Amino acid sequence: MDEEVFNISIRKFLKMVGVSSQREIEQAVAKAVADGAIKGSESFPARMTLEVAGLKLNVPFDGEIKLQ
């Protein structure tokens, strides 16, 4: 195993997930505010699951998205 290739691959994957996830959340919040579904002062529980089927890895991460 090439540690450098492995680490770079993980970092690229996590960066893509982070940037894409942030964009999706921002768009969902903007739409919900525009539609009047939320006020913009709420907090939302959030869950992300990391799955790597080939490694039999399935790990949930729980957190909170705060709008204020």
C-alpha positions in Angstrom: 0.0 0.0 0.0 1.2 3.5 -0.9 0.5 5.6 2.2 0.8 8.9 0.3 -1.6 7.8 -2.5 -4.0 6.5 0.2 -3.9 9.7 2.3 -4.3 12.0 -0.8 -7.3 9.8 -1.9 -9.0 10.1 1.5 -8.4 13.9 1.6 -9.9 14.3 -1.9 -12.9 12.3 -1.0 -13.5 14.1 2.2 -13.1 17.5 0.5 -15.6 16.6 -2.2 -18.1 15.3 0.5 -17.6 18.4 2.6 -18.0 21.0 -0.2 -20.9 19.1 -1.8 -22.7 18.6 1.5 -22.4 22.2 2.5 -23.8 23.3 -0.9 -26.8 20.9 -0.6 -27.5 22.1 3.0 -27.3 25.8 2.0 -29.6 25.3 -1.0 -32.1 23.3 1.1 -32.1 26.1 3.8 -32.5 28.8 1.2 -35.4 27.0 -0.4 -37.1 26.3 2.9 -36.8 30.0 4.0 -38.0 31.2 0.6 -41.0 28.8 0.7 -41.9 29.9 4.2 -41.3 26.4 5.6 -38.8 27.7 8.2 -38.1 31.1 9.8 -34.3 30.9 9.5 -33.7 30.7 13.3 -34.1 27.0 13.8 -31.6 24.3 14.6 -31.8 20.9 12.9 -30.3 17.5 14.0 -28.2 16.1 11.2 -26.7 12.7 10.5 -24.1 11.7 8.0 -23.2 8.1 7.4 -19.8 7.0 6.0 -20.1 3.8 4.1 -17.2 1.9 2.5 -18.9 -1.4 1.4 -15.6 -3.1 0.5 -14.3 -2.5 4.0 -17.6 -3.3 5.7 -17.5 0.2 7.2 -20.7 1.9 8.1 -20.3 4.7 10.7 -22.9 7.4 11.5 -21.9 10.9 12.6 -24.5 13.0 14.4 -24.5 16.7 14.8 -26.6 19.8 14.6 -27.1 22.5 12.0 -27.8 25.9 13.6 -29.2 28.8 11.6 -28.6 31.3 14.3 
